[in-house]
Amino acid sequence: MGQGPQAREHVECSAVDVGLTRVFELFGKRWTGLIVAVLTQRAAYFAEVRRAIPKISERMLSDRLSELADAGLVVREVDPGPPLRVSYGLTEAGKAIRPALQELTRWAEEYLPETGPCVEQPCTEVDAEALAARAAEN
């Protein structure tokens, strides 16, 4: 049948960009983007990152932080104890993703409808300051 107004010309699909493929191999994993978003505010201890993302397990957070460190986006620093504490911060490469995350946030606000009431409040810069104050108290 096929030559009417609905017939389409066969156009070959272009290959997916290799760089974009690498980005989604890392950031397509659950929690990775949120972890980086938390660390764009400031370096944080493991427990602080976990509190900022309440539904993530310790094991998953540890795995994702290791992957981000292996990718060169996160640096792990051991603070001399006692008590022994480990903080995580972004490298220059990790910090460079912040504008993209901000743009994704704007896009989501415009095009992705909320699916229901939000139980947890998003971490804001005020929350980051409160976390820093609590950490200083401890």
Helices and strands as residue ranges (DSSP letters): H 18-27, H 32-41, E 44-45, H 46-52, H 58-70, E 74-79, E 85-90, H 92-95, H 98-111, H 125-137
